[in-house]
Amino acid sequence: MSLDFRARVDDRGLDVEFAIAPGETVALLGPNGAGKSSVLSLVAGLLHPDSGQVVLNGRTLVSTSDGTDLPPHRRHVALLAQQPLLFPHLTLRENVAFGPRSLGRPRGESRNQADLWLARVGVADLAARKPAEVSGGQGQRAALARALAVDPQLLLLDEPLAALDVAVAPDLRHTLRQLLADRTALLVTHDVLDALLLADRVLVLDHGRIVEHGPTREVLSHPRSPYTAQLAGLNLLSGTWQDDHVVLPDGTTVHGLVAGPPPSSGEPVVATFRPHAVAIYPDQVAGSPRNSFDVQITEIEPLGDLFRVRTERLSADVTAQAVVDLGLAAQMPVRFSVKATEVAIYGL
Amino acid sequence: MGRDRGVSLPRWVFVPAVIGATFVVLPLIAIITKVDWSHFGDLITSDSSRAALWLSLRTSAASTVLCVAIGVPMALVLARTSFPGQRLLRSLVLLPLVLPPVVGGLALLYTFGRRGLLGHVLEVMNIQIAFSTIAVVMAQTFVALPFLVVSLEGSLRTAGHRYEVVAATLGASPSTVFRRITLPLVMPGLLAGAVLSFARALGEFGATITFAGSLQGVTRTLPLEIYLQREEDPNAAVALSLVLVVVAVLVIGLARPERARL
């Protein structure tokens, strides 16, 4: 299930080429108007390229050189958008069964498929409800079930969590993570967490061009474009869950709030916090807040009104005043401290 | 307890509004006061009355079916495609809304009449349309079609095509998308359009009398019967008018809740 994509759309200034390996999830990151949605439309068959070709599993979906242009319903590419877009006149079960039915499966088998998928995304008990009778998060789960029920060769995800409450997004992200594990998928997002937790690889799109690409962590830890740098500002620490806190490989402990389903001890987790949330103290300060990290500054760079203080793994955004008061400079050992309430912990 | 009262209307608005409502309602009351209730039953069940009512219902139903059969595809093409000349085509299709029905009747006569544009072809095929019940249905369809097209095109545009896109990516062919997604989503608009078309067909007079004539039991629909009886038997005309008012009220009453949901 591999995808080869090469397309140019002149009036949108888009010129992009990339490939997705079988079973791989690729995140397409980029600012608004960068052309992310156009890429999805090109793959789904909703937009025709001025030149280029899209090949899925050796099957040409569209090619401007030989004139091939499969209509959307023959592409075996399912789309999950920001809005669930469940058909309002059908129950959730009928919504999910719609795809299998359209592909010619018998009614009973389609219903069974629908129930199976609704159970997999955790809304089996809502099968008989109409979309208007479920919450946004439940609706998006059903929409995910509907997209997967056709067993698409490629799953397109267009900011699938962006419209959801912060309270329900982590749970659905967790579900997505499990269901995307060995699927070929293309995920459009501008949430770095989505990229980190769901994608194997990221492509960064800006002004219709791919400006960076590579394994997610690598791109985000060594950002080369301003957009990626801003995006990647999020601090991220991998470790394992122990009772009520995270233990990093070097033995440091991190306390925070668990987002999504609570992990069990020994499970791998990531702890994330924004650079804004970090306070910097001189190295030898006495007393220790709950989360503190002894680090060495690698560089200090201006970032709008603030300065971003980078270390090997972490960054902090502080005011110019703080830089002056503490006499911050490269190579200087300092202590980063962050409140537990500012740390979000995600199970992997 | 708070009550949402929105922004108040200027008081003077109520004066012309009430005058307008009176202007519409008063004539209806006038008709009711003129009805000869003691002979009402006999008047509306005379042979000619029953023939006219039966013919009207049959032809209006037939033309509504025709309107749906050709109006739905027309609305789809207007709402979901774009091609050069589409605006012009839309204006032309909607023309019967503003055209005097008599002119429409003449136009039909010059198209399908014996000496019309297609008259010779029809004659060779031994088909006689003008002054037949088929002509009544055609005249009614001609004037009623725009109501269905306008109503449905509006519904299609309101519904948008996002659901149709999703359905297509799930592997549904265009026909499946139309049958299982588009049609159910615009059903309220389609019903409203069909009811309006039926009502318009039921009241059709000018195009019918011009193109189909006035033959009892064949082309003399209820409005034509009322017009003819007006001189011979005014009481019968009034009674039949009331029947038409009642049917129209029932039809609009049926359509109202559907329209409110749009």
Contacts between the chains, C-beta under 8 A, distances in Angstrom:
chain1	res1	chain2	res2	distance
A	44	B	165	7.9
A	44	B	169	5.6
A	45	B	168	8.0
A	46	B	165	6.3
A	71	B	168	7.2
A	71	B	174	7.8
A	72	B	165	7.2
A	72	B	168	4.1
A	72	B	169	5.4
A	73	B	168	4.7
A	73	B	169	7.4
A	73	B	170	7.8
A	73	B	171	5.2
A	73	B	172	5.6
A	73	B	173	5.5
A	73	B	174	7.5
A	73	B	177	7.8
A	74	B	171	7.9
A	75	B	169	7.5
A	76	B	171	7.2
A	77	B	169	6.3
A	78	B	169	5.6
A	78	B	170	6.3
A	79	B	165	7.7
A	79	B	166	6.6
A	79	B	169	4.5
A	81	B	166	7.5
A	83	B	162	7.9
A	85	B	162	5.7
A	85	B	163	6.1
A	85	B	166	4.9
A	87	B	163	5.8
A	87	B	166	7.8
A	87	B	167	7.3
A	87	B	181	6.0
A	87	B	185	7.9
A	88	B	163	7.9
A	88	B	185	7.3
A	89	B	184	4.6
A	89	B	185	6.6
A	98	B	167	6.9
A	98	B	170	6.0
A	98	B	172	7.1
A	98	B	180	7.0
A	99	B	170	3.8
A	99	B	171	5.8
A	99	B	172	7.7
A	102	B	167	7.4
A	102	B	170	5.9
A	102	B	171	4.7
A	102	B	172	3.8
A	102	B	173	7.2
A	102	B	176	5.3
A	102	B	180	7.9
A	103	B	171	4.7
A	146	B	170	6.9
A	147	B	170	7.6
A	150	B	170	5.4
A	150	B	171	5.6
A	156	B	169	7.9
